[in-house]
């Protein structure tokens, strides 16, 4: 299959006087998994719904390889698959019927659809539920059926909205592996998730939406660097030593966010001051029992930038007459 280019051209959606998103200009190429992060109400789900049709755009347009996406057209349905947060379709079918019917609708042959359906049900532990109606499933089971309808016959463009909601930890891990396995040079994968720690394992590119606009666009490494070159440090001091007081005195000059419990202290500090501090403390024998140094996660960087943007937004509001 050829490579794909998806263009969002000055896209906007307004509900009454409220803009869900505004002037989104974005290009996504096949071959990577693109995460769309942001707080509730940032416009993430609206953006996916504008792509697949349930939400008509107020302004702008979306094109796939230069062809205008018009909701409802047959070619759009064959190119784009969407898993919403709360899938409602297929409720009157059994689990096996819903998955197999989706495979058939996407062009698989009868034998191929049956074989793929069996494989997907086994991989997602849905085989025991094969004869149950989708409408009678629990939230997590319903979510798994929705995931199955995507992976049984994956389309060139896949849009996931909170794919691991309501799933237990083991199944979440398996679903993330499935999503990563769908990555292909000829496929575009868009993914909305609040679970940044888990999504980080599969993302190649990160978009962060805030108040309806894209505030960051880059690799996970870009995001970490933008949030600051910090280290997360945990120190356990030796029992009976003056270590805790000594470390607190050192950190008082650095003003990091500090938490401590018993003889353990945790803080985040810029890399160079952090390394200097550790070198001095480790030079004193008997002061420290254990040190753990971690690079910041994508979630750390994301939360740091969100806090900065919220403060900027609040300051602008306070300055308004």
Residue frames relative to the residue before (quaternion, step in Angstrom):
aa qw qx qy qz dx dy dz
X 1.0000 0.0000 0.0000 0.0000 0.00 0.00 0.00
X 0.5025 -0.6612 0.4581 0.3169 3.61 -1.04 0.68
X 0.5907 -0.5458 0.4480 0.3904 3.54 -1.28 0.31
X 0.2991 -0.7660 0.5533 0.1327 3.53 -1.23 0.62
X 0.1031 -0.7518 0.6457 0.0848 3.53 -1.28 0.51
X 0.1196 -0.7866 0.6051 0.0287 3.55 -0.75 1.12
X 0.0848 -0.8207 0.5650 0.0030 3.57 -0.70 1.13
X 0.1457 -0.7260 0.6673 0.0800 3.54 -0.98 0.98
X 0.1054 -0.8427 0.5279 -0.0071 3.54 -0.35 1.29
X 0.8143 -0.2537 0.1150 0.5092 3.58 -0.27 1.35
X 0.1679 0.8357 -0.4970 0.1625 3.55 0.95 0.99
X 0.0493 0.7901 -0.6081 0.0596 3.57 -0.98 0.89
X 0.0587 -0.7715 0.6321 0.0425 3.53 -1.22 0.60
X 0.0579 -0.8015 0.5951 -0.0117 3.54 -0.81 1.08
X 0.1428 -0.7393 0.6528 0.0832 3.53 -1.12 0.85
X 0.7998 -0.0928 0.0244 0.5925 3.59 -0.18 1.25
X 0.7848 -0.2378 0.2061 0.5340 3.57 -0.59 -1.15
X 0.6195 0.5591 -0.3326 0.4392 3.59 1.30 -0.12
X 0.2592 -0.7470 0.5952 0.1434 3.56 -0.90 1.00
X 0.3133 -0.7480 0.5565 0.1805 3.60 -0.62 1.15
X 0.7426 -0.1374 0.0420 0.6541 3.54 1.16 -0.68
X 0.1430 -0.8214 0.5514 0.0269 3.55 -1.12 0.55
X 0.8699 -0.0251 -0.0232 0.4921 3.53 -0.93 1.08
X 0.1879 0.7801 -0.5640 0.1953 3.56 0.77 1.09
X 0.0057 0.7781 -0.6265 0.0450 3.55 -0.66 1.15
X 0.1850 0.8082 -0.5090 0.2313 3.53 -0.31 1.30
X 0.0940 -0.7685 0.6297 0.0640 3.55 -1.11 0.74
X 0.0658 -0.7857 0.6151 -0.0009 3.55 -0.90 1.01
X 0.1705 -0.7861 0.5893 0.0753 3.57 -0.83 1.04
X 0.5815 -0.5985 0.4247 0.3512 3.55 -1.17 0.60
X 0.6582 0.5358 -0.3800 0.3678 3.53 -1.31 0.39
X 0.7641 0.2754 -0.1864 0.5527 3.59 1.21 0.03
X 0.3836 -0.6723 0.5779 0.2587 3.51 -1.36 0.31
X 0.1540 -0.8154 0.5574 0.0265 3.54 -0.58 1.23
X 0.2049 -0.7883 0.5722 0.0965 3.57 -0.67 1.12
X 0.1654 -0.7582 0.6248 0.0864 3.55 -1.02 0.88
X 0.0335 -0.8227 0.5654 -0.0481 3.55 -0.35 1.29
X 0.3236 0.7400 -0.5545 0.2004 3.53 -1.29 0.29
X 0.6100 -0.5703 0.3997 0.3781 3.59 -1.21 0.39
X 0.6731 -0.4405 0.3817 0.4551 3.55 -1.30 0.12
X 0.8021 0.2770 -0.2097 0.4857 3.56 -0.98 0.86
X 0.4809 0.6923 -0.4306 0.3226 3.59 1.25 0.11
X 0.5852 -0.6000 0.3669 0.4036 3.60 1.23 -0.34
X 0.3836 0.7597 -0.4595 0.2543 3.59 1.28 0.14
X 0.7034 0.4483 -0.2666 0.4828 3.58 0.76 -1.05
X 0.6058 0.5562 -0.3518 0.4471 3.58 1.02 -0.74
X 0.6394 0.5354 -0.3279 0.4439 3.58 0.97 -0.84
X 0.6725 0.4748 -0.3018 0.4809 3.61 0.93 -0.83
X 0.6602 0.5052 -0.3106 0.4608 3.57 0.99 -0.80
X 0.6026 0.5285 -0.3566 0.4800 3.60 1.12 -0.52
X 0.6312 0.5479 -0.3269 0.4411 3.57 1.07 -0.73
X 0.8011 0.3376 -0.1605 0.4676 3.58 0.80 -1.01
X 0.6986 -0.5528 0.2552 0.3758 3.61 1.20 -0.05
X 0.6013 0.5858 -0.3993 0.3685 3.68 0.92 -0.62
X 0.7558 0.2861 -0.1667 0.5649 3.57 1.18 -0.54
X 0.2768 -0.7778 0.5448 0.1472 3.58 -0.45 1.23
X 0.4608 -0.6874 0.4868 0.2796 3.57 -0.97 0.84
X 0.4364 -0.6640 0.5417 0.2744 3.53 -1.23 0.59
X 0.7793 -0.0231 0.0413 0.6248 3.53 1.05 -0.86
X 0.7369 0.4286 -0.3050 0.4246 3.56 -1.26 0.39
X 0.2302 -0.7627 0.5905 0.1286 3.54 -1.34 -0.02
X 0.2787 -0.7292 0.6027 0.1653 3.52 -1.36 0.38
X 0.0548 -0.7997 0.5978 0.0036 3.58 -0.94 0.92
X 0.1797 -0.7417 0.6372 0.1075 3.53 -1.19 0.75
X 0.8177 -0.1201 0.0003 0.5630 3.56 -0.47 1.28
X 0.7454 -0.4349 0.2009 0.4636 3.53 0.96 0.97
X 0.6285 0.5298 -0.3382 0.4582 3.59 1.25 -0.14
X 0.4629 -0.7035 0.4696 0.2653 3.55 -0.75 1.05
X 0.3292 -0.7345 0.5629 0.1879 3.56 -0.88 0.99
X 0.0323 -0.7794 0.6250 -0.0315 3.53 -0.66 1.20
X 0.4431 -0.7225 0.4535 0.2756 3.63 -0.48 1.14
X 0.7784 0.3545 -0.2665 0.4443 3.53 -1.04 0.86
X 0.5668 0.5952 -0.3970 0.4084 3.57 1.17 -0.41
X 0.6042 -0.6109 0.3788 0.3439 3.57 -1.03 0.84
X 0.6675 0.5135 -0.3223 0.4323 3.58 0.89 -0.86
X 0.6043 0.5491 -0.3543 0.4558 3.61 1.12 -0.62
X 0.6614 0.5108 -0.3012 0.4592 3.58 0.95 -0.91
X 0.6799 0.4916 -0.2914 0.4595 3.57 1.06 -0.67
X 0.7109 0.4673 -0.2451 0.4649 3.56 1.22 -0.50
X 0.8011 0.2675 -0.1000 0.5260 3.59 1.05 -0.74
X 0.0777 -0.7633 0.6403 0.0366 3.56 -0.97 0.96
X 0.1120 -0.8109 0.5743 -0.0031 3.55 -0.97 0.92
X 0.1141 -0.7592 0.6371 0.0686 3.55 -0.93 0.94
X 0.2216 -0.8004 0.5427 0.1257 3.60 -0.30 1.21
X 0.6797 -0.4719 0.3563 0.4340 3.56 -1.29 0.16
X 0.8041 0.1255 -0.0391 0.5798 3.57 0.99 -0.84
X 0.1238 -0.8258 0.5462 0.0666 3.62 0.24 1.22
X 0.1775 -0.8188 0.5435 0.0519 3.57 -0.83 1.03
X 0.5947 0.6074 -0.3633 0.3814 3.60 1.16 -0.47
X 0.8020 0.3559 -0.2499 0.4095 3.54 -1.42 0.20
X 0.3511 0.7847 -0.4616 0.2190 3.60 1.22 0.20
X 0.6918 0.4776 -0.2834 0.4616 3.59 1.10 -0.57
X 0.6187 0.5179 -0.3477 0.4776 3.59 1.28 0.06
X 0.5167 -0.5787 0.5042 0.3794 3.56 -1.25 0.27
X 0.6962 -0.4594 0.3359 0.4375 3.56 -1.27 0.28
X 0.6929 0.4711 -0.2869 0.4644 3.59 0.82 -0.97
X 0.6466 0.5209 -0.3244 0.4531 3.60 0.97 -0.80
X 0.6568 0.5277 -0.3162 0.4362 3.58 0.92 -0.88
X 0.6864 0.4739 -0.2866 0.4714 3.57 0.92 -0.91
X 0.6838 0.4838 -0.2952 0.4596 3.59 0.86 -0.92
X 0.6320 0.5348 -0.3361 0.4490 3.60 0.98 -0.81
X 0.6354 0.5239 -0.3319 0.4600 3.58 1.01 -0.76
X 0.6467 0.5164 -0.3202 0.4611 3.57 0.96 -0.86
X 0.6545 0.5089 -0.3109 0.4648 3.60 0.97 -0.83
X 0.6573 0.5185 -0.3083 0.4517 3.58 0.95 -0.88
X 0.7036 0.4331 -0.2645 0.4974 3.58 1.16 -0.56
X 0.7032 -0.5480 0.2450 0.3810 3.55 1.20 0.50
X 0.4767 0.6580 -0.4665 0.3496 3.59 1.18 0.14
X 0.5290 -0.6147 0.4782 0.3370 3.58 -1.16 0.57
X 0.6933 -0.4809 0.3334 0.4205 3.58 -1.24 0.33
X 0.6972 0.4473 -0.2840 0.4829 3.62 0.77 -0.96
X 0.6518 0.5193 -0.3175 0.4525 3.60 0.97 -0.82
X 0.6494 0.5191 -0.3136 0.4588 3.56 0.99 -0.84
X 0.6505 0.5127 -0.3176 0.4616 3.58 0.99 -0.83
X 0.6664 0.5081 -0.3013 0.4550 3.57 0.93 -0.91
X 0.6801 0.4811 -0.2928 0.4693 3.57 0.87 -0.93
X 0.6162 0.5492 -0.3441 0.4476 3.58 1.03 -0.75
X 0.6511 0.5120 -0.3143 0.4638 3.59 0.94 -0.88
X 0.6640 0.5139 -0.3045 0.4498 3.57 0.92 -0.91
X 0.6848 0.4854 -0.2918 0.4585 3.56 0.87 -0.95
X 0.6405 0.5172 -0.3336 0.4592 3.60 0.94 -0.78
X 0.6456 0.5083 -0.3236 0.4691 3.58 1.00 -0.76
X 0.6761 0.5099 -0.2957 0.4421 3.59 0.90 -0.92
X 0.7589 0.3481 -0.1858 0.5180 3.59 1.09 -0.69
X 0.4717 -0.7050 0.4195 0.3233 3.60 1.26 0.33
X 0.4141 0.7216 -0.4546 0.3180 3.57 1.06 0.77
X 0.4281 0.7341 -0.4529 0.2696 3.60 1.21 -0.19
X 0.6640 0.4950 -0.3365 0.4481 3.67 0.88 -0.74
X 0.7066 0.4451 -0.2515 0.4893 3.60 1.24 -0.45
X 0.3262 0.8159 -0.4532 0.1499 3.58 1.28 -0.05
X 0.7675 0.3676 -0.1976 0.4866 3.63 0.98 -0.74
X 0.5230 0.6237 -0.4251 0.3959 3.59 1.24 0.15
X 0.5143 -0.6204 0.4909 0.3311 3.56 -1.15 0.63
X 0.5520 -0.6269 0.4418 0.3272 3.54 -0.98 0.87
X 0.6472 0.5513 -0.3188 0.4189 3.61 0.99 -0.82
X 0.7121 0.4480 -0.2585 0.4747 3.61 1.19 -0.43
X 0.4872 0.6753 -0.4242 0.3559 3.57 1.25 0.14
X 0.5559 -0.5597 0.4830 0.3800 3.56 -1.29 0.29
X 0.7072 -0.4627 0.3137 0.4330 3.57 -1.27 0.23
X 0.6865 0.4822 -0.2886 0.4614 3.58 0.89 -0.91
X 0.6461 0.5143 -0.3175 0.4661 3.58 1.02 -0.81
X 0.6313 0.5282 -0.3223 0.4675 3.56 1.03 -0.84
X 0.6342 0.5314 -0.3225 0.4599 3.56 1.02 -0.82
X 0.6530 0.5188 -0.3156 0.4526 3.60 0.96 -0.83
X 0.6239 0.5197 -0.3437 0.4717 3.59 1.04 -0.73
X 0.6297 0.5306 -0.3318 0.4603 3.59 1.00 -0.78
X 0.6436 0.5069 -0.3140 0.4797 3.57 0.98 -0.85
X 0.6345 0.5427 -0.3244 0.4445 3.58 1.00 -0.85
X 0.6624 0.5091 -0.3178 0.4484 3.61 0.96 -0.80
X 0.6227 0.5091 -0.3464 0.4827 3.59 1.22 -0.36
X 0.7703 0.4092 -0.2159 0.4388 3.57 0.67 -1.11
X 0.5542 0.6245 -0.4079 0.3695 3.62 1.16 -0.39
X 0.7807 -0.0224 0.0231 0.6241 3.59 1.16 -0.59
X 0.1117 -0.8553 0.5023 0.0610 3.60 0.45 1.19
X 0.3598 -0.7348 0.5463 0.1793 3.54 -1.04 0.91
X 0.6803 -0.4866 0.3419 0.4284 3.63 -1.23 0.16
X 0.7642 0.1858 -0.1254 0.6048 3.61 1.15 -0.59
X 0.0272 -0.7919 0.6099 -0.0145 3.58 -0.82 1.03
X 0.0993 -0.7840 0.6123 0.0222 3.56 -0.88 1.03
X 0.0951 -0.8026 0.5888 0.0088 3.58 -0.56 1.21
X 0.0872 -0.7786 0.6193 0.0514 3.58 -0.91 0.89
X 0.8165 -0.1927 0.0586 0.5411 3.57 -0.31 1.33
X 0.0054 0.8693 -0.4942 -0.0054 3.62 0.72 1.01
X 0.7576 0.3928 -0.2284 0.4685 3.64 1.02 -0.62
X 0.3053 0.7508 -0.5245 0.2606 3.61 1.19 0.33
X 0.8577 0.1682 -0.1430 0.4644 3.57 -1.11 0.82
X 0.5666 0.5920 -0.3961 0.4142 3.61 1.21 0.21
X 0.5005 -0.6330 0.4899 0.3299 3.58 -1.14 0.59
X 0.7068 -0.5011 0.2804 0.4131 3.63 -1.16 0.50
X 0.6580 0.5129 -0.3265 0.4443 3.61 0.91 -0.84
X 0.6928 0.4609 -0.2849 0.4758 3.58 0.90 -0.89
X 0.5818 0.5588 -0.3795 0.4530 3.61 1.08 -0.61
X 0.6452 0.5216 -0.3178 0.4590 3.57 0.93 -0.90
X 0.6717 0.5009 -0.2955 0.4589 3.57 0.93 -0.88
X 0.6545 0.5087 -0.3147 0.4624 3.59 0.99 -0.81
X 0.6285 0.5173 -0.3492 0.4641 3.61 0.97 -0.75
X 0.6313 0.5205 -0.3340 0.4679 3.60 1.02 -0.75
X 0.6354 0.5261 -0.3265 0.4614 3.58 1.02 -0.80
X 0.6464 0.5207 -0.3207 0.4562 3.57 0.93 -0.90
X 0.6641 0.5016 -0.3051 0.4629 3.56 0.93 -0.90
X 0.6489 0.5325 -0.3213 0.4384 3.60 1.03 -0.76
X 0.6316 0.5443 -0.3330 0.4405 3.60 1.20 -0.44
X 0.4656 0.6799 -0.4452 0.3504 3.58 1.26 -0.22
X 0.1056 0.7946 -0.5771 0.1560 3.54 -0.79 1.08
X 0.5888 -0.5983 0.3999 0.3679 3.64 -1.03 0.65
X 0.7398 0.3819 -0.2217 0.5077 3.60 1.18 -0.46
X 0.6715 0.4787 -0.2990 0.4802 3.60 1.21 0.31
X 0.2442 -0.7304 0.6214 0.1442 3.55 -1.18 0.76
X 0.0499 -0.7902 0.6107 0.0036 3.57 -0.84 1.00
X 0.0766 -0.7712 0.6320 0.0045 3.55 -0.75 1.16
X 0.0469 -0.8304 0.5522 -0.0574 3.55 -0.83 1.01
X 0.1321 -0.7603 0.6333 0.0587 3.56 -0.76 1.13
X 0.1772 0.7820 -0.5816 0.1372 3.58 -0.83 0.95
X 0.3198 -0.7039 0.5975 0.2129 3.52 -1.26 0.61
X 0.6103 0.5407 -0.3495 0.4615 3.57 1.26 -0.28
X 0.1317 -0.8518 0.5032 0.0619 3.55 0.39 1.28
X 0.6263 0.5629 -0.3454 0.4142 3.59 0.96 -0.83
X 0.7067 0.4364 -0.2644 0.4902 3.60 0.93 -0.84
X 0.6651 0.5163 -0.3102 0.4414 3.58 0.92 -0.90
X 0.5491 0.6463 -0.3876 0.3613 3.59 1.11 -0.66
X 0.6292 0.5812 -0.3336 0.3938 3.58 1.06 -0.74
X 0.7787 0.3417 -0.1767 0.4955 3.62 1.10 -0.56
X 0.5965 0.6281 -0.3606 0.3458 3.62 1.15 -0.41
X 0.2395 -0.7454 0.6075 0.1340 3.54 -1.13 0.81
X 0.7879 0.1172 -0.0255 0.6040 3.56 1.16 -0.65
X 0.1690 -0.8011 0.5714 0.0562 3.56 -0.99 0.86
X 0.0852 -0.7468 0.6581 0.0442 3.53 -0.93 1.02
X 0.1005 -0.7741 0.6207 0.0736 3.58 -0.97 0.82
X 0.1685 -0.7817 0.5964 0.0696 3.53 -0.77 1.12
X 0.0200 0.7846 -0.6165 0.0627 3.54 -1.02 0.86
X 0.8318 -0.0694 -0.0088 0.5507 3.57 -0.63 1.18
X 0.7687 -0.4420 0.1992 0.4171 3.56 0.85 1.05
X 0.7228 0.3619 -0.2563 0.5299 3.59 1.22 0.08
X 0.4994 -0.6283 0.4989 0.3269 3.57 -1.26 0.38
X 0.1599 -0.8239 0.5416 0.0482 3.55 -0.54 1.23
X 0.7877 0.1067 -0.0823 0.6011 3.60 1.22 -0.32
X 0.0512 0.7716 -0.6319 0.0530 3.56 -1.08 0.78
X 0.4656 0.6626 -0.4790 0.3388 3.57 -0.46 1.18
X 0.6894 -0.4392 0.3558 0.4532 3.55 -1.29 -0.19
X 0.6596 -0.4753 0.3749 0.4455 3.62 -1.22 0.22
X 0.6308 0.5284 -0.3363 0.4581 3.61 1.03 -0.75
X 0.6126 0.5468 -0.3442 0.4554 3.59 1.01 -0.80
X 0.6615 0.5155 -0.3062 0.4505 3.56 0.94 -0.92
X 0.6535 0.5084 -0.3225 0.4588 3.59 0.90 -0.87
X 0.6785 0.4936 -0.2948 0.4572 3.58 0.92 -0.88
X 0.6359 0.5352 -0.3304 0.4473 3.57 1.04 -0.74
X 0.6805 0.4888 -0.2833 0.4665 3.57 1.08 -0.71
X 0.6581 -0.4978 0.3182 0.4668 3.60 1.24 -0.18
X 0.4292 -0.6987 0.5169 0.2458 3.55 -1.09 0.77
X 0.1662 0.8237 -0.5114 0.1802 3.54 0.32 1.32
X 0.2364 -0.7252 0.6212 0.1797 3.53 -1.38 0.22
X 0.2915 -0.7184 0.6027 0.1889 3.56 -1.12 0.75
X 0.0532 -0.8380 0.5407 -0.0502 3.57 -0.51 1.22
X 0.0672 -0.7548 0.6517 0.0319 3.53 -1.09 0.87
X 0.0601 -0.7985 0.5988 -0.0127 3.56 -0.79 1.08
X 0.1303 -0.7480 0.6456 0.0822 3.55 -0.98 0.91
X 0.2476 -0.7927 0.5435 0.1224 3.57 -0.57 1.18
X 0.6019 -0.5742 0.4210 0.3615 3.54 -1.21 0.53
X 0.5394 -0.6277 0.4545 0.3292 3.58 -1.01 0.82
X 0.8208 0.2431 -0.1919 0.4800 3.52 -1.01 0.87
X 0.5814 0.5704 -0.3920 0.4276 3.60 1.23 -0.02
X 0.5273 -0.6025 0.4922 0.3416 3.52 -1.36 0.07
X 0.2857 0.8287 -0.4541 0.1596 3.54 1.29 0.27
X 0.6658 0.5216 -0.3242 0.4239 3.57 0.84 -0.94
X 0.6654 0.4891 -0.2974 0.4791 3.57 0.91 -0.91
X 0.6370 0.5354 -0.3213 0.4520 3.56 0.99 -0.85
X 0.6787 0.4814 -0.2953 0.4695 3.61 0.88 -0.90
X 0.6369 0.5292 -0.3298 0.4533 3.59 0.99 -0.83
X 0.6402 0.5185 -0.3253 0.4642 3.58 1.01 -0.75
X 0.6496 0.5139 -0.3137 0.4642 3.58 1.02 -0.83
X 0.7082 0.4713 -0.2660 0.4535 3.57 0.93 -0.93
X 0.5265 0.6430 -0.4124 0.3732 3.60 1.17 -0.42
X 0.6841 0.4713 -0.2843 0.4786 3.59 1.16 -0.56
X 0.6837 0.4994 -0.2710 0.4579 3.59 1.28 -0.32
X 0.2031 -0.8347 0.4741 0.1929 3.60 1.30 -0.53
X 0.2822 0.7317 -0.5801 0.2202 3.63 0.68 0.97
X 0.5616 -0.5273 0.4813 0.4183 3.55 -1.33 0.02
X 0.0531 -0.8304 0.5533 -0.0396 3.58 -0.57 1.19
X 0.0074 -0.7493 0.6614 0.0333 3.55 -1.13 0.75
X 0.0136 0.8049 -0.5933 0.0049 3.56 -1.07 0.66
X 0.0289 -0.7722 0.6347 -0.0062 3.52 -1.25 0.63
X 0.8189 -0.0339 -0.0442 0.5712 3.55 -0.69 1.16
X 0.7915 -0.2904 0.2117 0.4944 3.60 -0.63 -1.06
X 0.5932 0.5466 -0.3694 0.4614 3.59 1.21 0.54
X 0.0665 -0.7932 0.6052 0.0075 3.56 -0.97 0.90
X 0.1148 -0.7914 0.5997 0.0280 3.56 -1.00 0.92
X 0.1432 0.7865 -0.5908 0.1089 3.57 -1.00 0.81
X 0.2909 -0.7094 0.6117 0.1948 3.55 -1.36 0.33
X 0.0524 0.8084 -0.5762 0.1083 3.54 -0.78 1.07
X 0.6154 -0.5358 0.4188 0.3986 3.57 -1.18 0.54
X 0.6555 -0.5925 0.3053 0.3550 3.53 -1.00 0.94
X 0.7179 0.4596 -0.2893 0.4355 3.63 0.64 -1.04
X 0.6749 0.4567 -0.3200 0.4833 3.67 0.78 -0.84
X 0.6291 0.5441 -0.3433 0.4363 3.59 1.02 -0.75
X 0.6808 0.4821 -0.2950 0.4659 3.59 0.90 -0.87
X 0.6232 0.5238 -0.3370 0.4730 3.60 1.05 -0.70
X 0.6486 0.5232 -0.3131 0.4556 3.56 0.96 -0.90
X 0.6760 0.4928 -0.2950 0.4617 3.58 0.88 -0.96
X 0.6298 0.5409 -0.3423 0.4400 3.60 0.97 -0.81
X 0.6712 0.4965 -0.3013 0.4607 3.58 0.95 -0.85
X 0.6814 0.4932 -0.2935 0.4541 3.58 0.93 -0.89
X 0.6792 0.4904 -0.2923 0.4613 3.56 0.96 -0.84
X 0.5817 0.5906 -0.3680 0.4212 3.57 1.21 -0.41
X 0.6645 0.4745 -0.2968 0.4952 3.58 1.22 -0.48
X 0.3506 -0.7693 0.4899 0.2127 3.65 -0.40 1.15
X 0.8283 0.2612 -0.1940 0.4562 3.55 -1.14 0.77
X 0.5371 0.6463 -0.3980 0.3680 3.58 1.26 0.07
X 0.8081 0.2023 -0.0570 0.5503 3.58 0.91 -0.96
X 0.3165 -0.7459 0.5602 0.1723 3.56 -1.02 0.91
X 0.8162 -0.0329 0.0959 0.5688 3.56 0.92 -0.93
X 0.0760 -0.7738 0.6279 0.0354 3.56 -1.11 0.77
X 0.0501 -0.7716 0.6338 0.0185 3.56 -1.01 0.90
X 0.0621 -0.7986 0.5986 -0.0132 3.57 -0.71 1.12
X 0.0177 -0.8092 0.5863 -0.0353 3.58 -0.76 1.09
X 0.4618 -0.6169 0.5572 0.3092 3.50 -1.20 0.65
X 0.5520 -0.6125 0.4280 0.3701 3.64 -1.00 0.63
X 0.4367 -0.6772 0.5266 0.2709 3.56 -1.09 0.72
X 0.6672 -0.4630 0.3868 0.4369 3.53 -1.31 0.13
X 0.6244 0.5401 -0.3371 0.4526 3.57 1.06 -0.72
X 0.6148 0.5432 -0.3468 0.4547 3.61 0.99 -0.78
X 0.6813 0.4865 -0.2845 0.4670 3.56 0.88 -0.98
X 0.6446 0.5355 -0.3110 0.4483 3.56 0.97 -0.91
X 0.6876 0.4789 -0.2847 0.4657 3.58 0.86 -0.95
X 0.6213 0.5465 -0.3380 0.4484 3.58 1.06 -0.73
X 0.6869 0.4682 -0.2851 0.4772 3.58 0.91 -0.90
X 0.6130 0.5489 -0.3481 0.4491 3.60 1.02 -0.75
X 0.6524 0.5130 -0.3182 0.4582 3.56 0.95 -0.86
X 0.6440 0.5201 -0.3138 0.4651 3.57 1.01 -0.83
X 0.6806 0.4866 -0.2923 0.4633 3.59 0.88 -0.93
X 0.6329 0.5283 -0.3355 0.4558 3.60 1.01 -0.75
X 0.6506 0.5075 -0.3128 0.4704 3.56 1.01 -0.81
X 0.6434 0.5132 -0.3209 0.4688 3.59 1.01 -0.83
X 0.6551 0.5147 -0.3108 0.4575 3.58 0.96 -0.89
X 0.6551 0.5075 -0.3090 0.4667 3.58 0.98 -0.85
X 0.6447 0.5245 -0.3225 0.4531 3.58 0.99 -0.81
X 0.6497 0.5095 -0.3226 0.4629 3.59 0.99 -0.82
X 0.6407 0.5238 -0.3270 0.4564 3.59 1.00 -0.80
X 0.6689 0.5023 -0.3006 0.4582 3.58 0.98 -0.84
X 0.6599 0.5113 -0.3062 0.4574 3.59 1.16 -0.58
X 0.5590 0.6137 -0.3899 0.3987 3.59 1.25 -0.44
X 0.4900 -0.6718 0.4638 0.3057 3.62 -0.98 0.80
